[in-house]
Amino acid sequence: MKIRTLILGAGNIGVAIAHLLTGTDDYQVTLGDNNSANLQKIKRKNLKKRVVDADNPKALRAALKDVDVVISACPYHLSIPIAEAARRMNVHYFDMTEDVETTKAIRNLAKKARTVFVPQSGLAPGFISIITYDLTKRFDQLRRVRMRVGALPIFPSNALKYNLTWSTDGLINEYCNPCEVIYDNELREVLPLEGYEQFSLDGITYEAFNTSGGLGTLCDTLRGKVDNLSYKTVRYPGHCELIRFLVNDLNLRERREVFKDVLEHAVPVTTQDVVLVFVAVSGARGKQLIQETYSKKIYHQKINGRELAAIQITTAAGVCAMVDLHREGRLLKAGFVRQEDVGLHDFLENRFGRYYK
């Protein structure tokens, strides 16, 4: 029997999720959006389309009436209303949100629920938590965990050395909201765009700096077990300084709609990108201090006849793998599921998770 799945949000990520799921025989997929023109542009065999206003609780409940799974590919501020509707209609809920407060609210909704709630199921948060937690389990005592992730254009051609590759709302959220870290065994909040560093990988120099949300629930999971834990976004050198000018000097942190308008009208979209994942964990194994490192680059590619950006592939594959693992009975049947609850082997052996291999 096919899993009746509703994807809300017909942006780049929502379309990529629909593309992956309709490439199997296990899902009956409907793509919902409040803009009928967006839906009409999408041509995909075995894909149903439906106009759904996610801001309207009544419309949401109606859309979830005959659904087993809902995946939110909407801006993060719509995640809670969608999750509330899923709870009320006993529908399994998945999303890719990076917003910390949103995830906390969804975690509360999941208490005593009869269905699963699996937020943060993308790249970062998402897969980065799975690989990091797997590395930490190889140590007797943890000292330092560093998580670095970036979605970068292969051909940077502007002063920002950046192209838009995913949700502008999510990008701004990461650049403007406080960031969780563990520093000297204490859970703390630090400022975004701080903690600047440079490193080289494969002969290319990158910069990295604090951004919000990439740690997912790992601060809670590893609290009391690790001395230092941090997550930073990776960009080409020079990007951070210009973003600081926009966010801090021009105070666009307080005018996010203006910030969004500037980015979307001045920074081109590209599908020619690369996703960089880098994790370094140090600690003790026996009496020896050692470090284990994971490094991976994932490039844009054609899947089932459609060219997808690397950030589309990694984000969509992350949530599709979690939905698929739930279908296979490898997740909890109900309640809140953390990304690190999933074993790395199970994830990478999944037909969607394999895109990370």
C-alpha positions in Angstrom: 0.0 0.0 0.0 1.4 3.4 -1.0 2.2 6.0 1.7 -0.1 9.0 1.1 2.4 11.9 1.3 1.7 15.6 1.2 4.6 18.0 0.6 3.8 21.6 1.5 5.9 24.2 -0.4 6.7 24.1 -4.1 10.0 25.8 -3.9 13.3 24.3 -4.9 13.5 21.9 -2.0 9.8 20.8 -2.1 10.1 20.1 -5.8 13.3 18.1 -5.3 11.6 16.0 -2.5 8.6 15.3 -4.8 11.0 14.4 -7.6 12.8 11.8 -5.4 9.7 10.3 -3.9 7.8 9.9 -7.1 10.8 8.0 -8.5 9.7 5.1 -6.3 6.6 2.9 -6.2 6.0 3.3 -2.5 4.6 6.8 -2.3 1.5 8.6 -3.5 2.7 12.1 -3.6 0.8 15.4 -3.6 2.6 18.7 -3.8 0.8 21.6 -2.1 1.4 25.4 -2.4 -0.6 28.5 -2.0 0.4 29.7 -5.5 -1.4 27.9 -8.3 1.0 29.4 -10.9 4.0 27.7 -9.1 2.2 24.4 -9.2 1.3 24.7 -12.9 5.0 25.0 -13.8 5.8 21.6 -12.3 5.6 18.7 -14.7 6.2 15.3 -13.1 4.6 11.9 -13.7 2.7 10.4 -10.8 2.6 13.8 -9.0 -0.7 15.3 -7.8 -0.9 19.0 -7.2 -3.1 20.9 -4.8 -3.6 24.6 -3.8 -3.1 24.7 0.0 -2.9 27.8 2.2 -0.6 26.8 5.0 -1.6 30.0 6.9 -5.2 28.8 7.1 -5.7 26.2 9.9 -9.0 25.0 8.4 -7.4 24.6 4.9 -4.5 22.8 6.5 -6.7 20.3 8.3 -8.7 19.7 5.1 -5.5 19.0 3.2 -4.3 16.5 5.8 -7.6 14.6 6.0 -6.5 11.7 3.8 -2.8 11.8 4.3 -0.3 9.6 6.1 2.7 11.8 6.1 3.2 15.6 5.7 6.5 17.2 4.8 6.9 20.9 5.4 9.1 22.5 2.8 7.7 25.9 3.7 9.5 28.8 5.4 10.3 28.0 9.1 7.5 30.3 10.5 4.9 28.0 9.0 6.4 24.8 10.6 4.5 25.1 13.9 1.0 25.6 12.3 1.6 22.6 10.0 2.9 20.5 12.9 -0.2 21.5 15.0 -2.5 20.4 12.2 -0.5 17.2 11.8 -0.9 16.5 15.5 -4.7 17.2 15.4 -5.2 15.0 12.3 -2.8 12.2 13.5 -0.4 12.6 10.5 3.3 11.9 10.6 5.3 15.1 10.4 8.7 15.9 8.9 10.5 19.1 8.1 14.0 20.6 7.4 13.8 23.7 9.7 17.0 25.2 11.1 15.1 27.3 13.6 15.8 26.4 17.2 12.7 27.8 18.8 10.5 26.2 16.2 12.1 22.8 16.9 11.5 23.2 20.7 7.8 23.9 20.0 7.5 20.9 17.8 9.2 18.7 20.4 6.5 19.8 22.9 3.8 19.0 20.3 5.2 15.5 19.9 4.6 14.6 23.6 2.0 11.9 23.8 1.3 12.1 20.1 0.2 9.0 18.2 2.4 9.9 15.2 6.1 10.8 14.7 7.5 14.3 14.6 10.9 14.5 12.8 12.0 18.1 12.3 15.5 19.2 11.1 15.7 16.4 8.6 17.9 18.0 5.9 21.6 18.6 5.6 22.4 20.9 8.5 20.6 20.3 10.7 20.1 16.7 9.6 22.7 14.5 8.1 25.5 16.5 9.9 24.1 15.3 13.2 24.0 11.7 12.1 27.6 11.6 11.0 28.8 13.6 14.0 27.1 11.4 16.6 28.4 8.3 14.9 32.0 9.7 15.2 31.5 10.6 18.9 30.5 7.0 19.8 34.0 5.8 18.8 35.6 7.6 21.8 35.8 6.8 25.5 36.0 10.5 26.3 35.2 13.5 24.1 37.2 16.7 24.1 36.2 18.7 21.0 33.6 18.4 18.2 33.8 20.8 15.2 31.0 20.7 12.5 31.4 22.7 9.3 29.0 22.8 6.4 28.7 24.9 3.3 26.6 25.1 0.1 28.8 26.9 -2.4 28.7 27.9 -6.0 31.3 26.2 -8.1 31.8 29.4 -10.2 31.6 32.3 -7.7 31.3 35.5 -9.7 30.3 38.4 -7.4 31.7 40.2 -4.4 29.9 37.9 -2.0 31.3 34.9 -3.8 27.9 33.3 -3.3 24.8 32.3 -5.2 21.3 31.6 -3.7 20.9 27.9 -3.6 18.0 27.4 -1.1 15.5 29.2 1.2 16.4 32.9 1.6 14.3 33.0 4.8 16.4 30.1 6.2 19.6 31.8 5.2 18.7 35.1 6.9 17.6 33.2 10.0 21.0 31.5 10.2 22.9 34.8 9.8 20.8 36.7 12.3 19.8 34.4 15.2 21.8 33.4 18.3 23.9 30.3 18.0 24.1 27.4 20.5 27.5 26.0 21.4 29.1 24.0 24.2 32.1 25.8 25.5 34.2 24.5 28.5 31.4 22.0 29.3 28.8 24.8 29.4 25.8 25.3 27.1 26.1 28.9 25.8 24.7 31.2 23.1 27.1 33.1 20.9 26.6 35.7 18.2 26.1 34.8 14.5 28.9 35.8 12.1 31.5 35.6 14.9 34.0 32.9 15.6 35.7 33.5 12.3 38.3 31.0 11.1 40.0 29.9 7.8 40.9 26.4 6.7 42.0 24.6 3.5 40.6 21.5 2.0 41.7 20.0 -1.3 43.9 23.0 -1.9 41.0 25.5 -1.6 40.8 28.1 1.1 37.5 28.6 2.9 36.2 30.7 5.8 33.8 29.5 8.5 31.8 31.4 11.1 29.0 30.9 13.6 25.5 30.5 12.2 22.3 29.4 13.9 20.5 26.1 14.0 23.1 23.7 12.4 23.6 21.7 15.6 20.1 20.5 15.7 19.5 18.8 19.1 23.2 17.8 19.6 23.8 20.3 22.3 21.2 18.5 24.4 22.4 15.1 23.4 26.1 15.7 24.1 25.8 18.1 27.0 27.9 16.9 29.9 29.8 14.5 27.5 31.9 16.9 25.5 34.1 19.9 26.4 33.5 21.9 23.3 31.0 21.6 20.5 30.5 24.1 17.6 28.9 24.4 14.3 30.0 26.9 11.6 28.9 27.7 8.0 31.5 27.5 5.3 31.9 30.2 2.6 34.7 31.5 0.3 36.9 34.2 2.0 35.4 37.7 2.0 31.7 36.6 2.3 31.5 37.0 6.1 32.8 40.6 6.1 30.2 41.7 3.6 27.4 39.9 5.4 28.4 41.6 8.6 28.2 44.9 6.9 24.6 44.2 5.8 23.5 42.6 9.1 25.3 44.7 11.6 26.3 48.0 10.0 23.1 48.5 8.0 21.0 46.8 10.7 19.2 44.5 8.3 18.9 42.1 11.2 16.0 44.2 12.2 14.6 44.6 8.7 14.6 41.0 7.4 12.1 41.6 4.6 14.4 44.3 3.2 17.3 41.9 3.6 15.4 39.2 1.7 14.4 41.6 -1.0 18.0 42.8 -1.5 19.4 39.2 -1.7 16.7 37.9 -4.0 17.0 40.8 -6.4 20.8 41.0 -6.5 22.2 37.5 -5.9 21.5 35.0 -8.7 20.3 31.5 -8.2 22.5 28.6 -9.4 22.2 24.8 -9.7 26.0 24.5 -10.3 27.0 24.1 -6.7 28.9 21.9 -4.3 28.0 20.9 -0.7 30.9 20.6 1.7 30.6 18.6 4.9 33.5 18.5 7.4 33.5 17.1 10.9 36.5 16.7 13.3 36.1 15.0 16.6 39.0 14.7 19.1 39.1 12.9 22.4 40.5 9.9 24.3 40.4 6.3 23.3 41.9 4.4 26.1 44.9 6.5 27.2 45.6 8.0 23.8 44.4 11.4 22.5 43.2 11.0 18.9 41.2 12.7 16.2 38.8 11.3 13.7 37.7 13.4 10.7 34.9 13.1 8.1 35.1 15.1 4.9 32.8 15.0 1.9 32.0 17.0 -1.2 28.7 16.4 -3.0 28.1 18.0 -6.4 25.1 18.9 -8.4 23.9 16.1 -10.7 21.1 14.8 -12.9 18.7 12.5 -11.1 15.9 10.7 -12.9 16.3 13.0 -15.9 16.3 16.3 -13.8 19.3 18.5 -13.0 19.3 19.1 -9.2 21.6 21.4 -7.3 23.8 19.8 -4.6 21.9 21.6 -1.8 18.6 20.3 -3.3 19.9 16.8 -3.4 21.4 16.7 0.1 18.4 18.5 1.7 15.8 16.4 -0.1 17.7 13.2 0.3 17.9 13.8 4.0 14.2 14.2 4.6 13.3 11.5 2.1 15.6 9.0 3.9 14.0 9.7 7.2 10.5 9.3 5.7 11.7 6.0 4.1 13.3 4.7 7.3 10.0 5.4 9.1 8.1 3.5 6.4 10.5 0.6 7.0 9.9 0.6 10.7 13.4 1.8 11.6 12.2 4.9 13.5 10.0 5.3 16.6 6.3 4.7 15.8 5.3 7.9 17.6 6.8 10.9 19.4 9.8 13.1 18.8 12.7 11.7 16.7 16.2 13.3 16.8 18.4 13.0 13.8 21.1 11.4 15.9 18.6 8.6 16.8 19.3 7.2 13.3 22.3 5.0 12.7 24.8 6.1 10.1 24.8 2.7 8.4 21.0 2.6 8.2 21.0 6.1 6.7 23.7 5.6 4.1 22.2 2.2 3.0 18.9 3.8 2.4 18.0 4.4 -1.3 17.9 8.2 -0.6 20.6 8.4 2.0 23.0 6.9 -0.6 23.3 10.2 -2.3 25.6 11.1 0.6 27.9 8.3 -0.2 
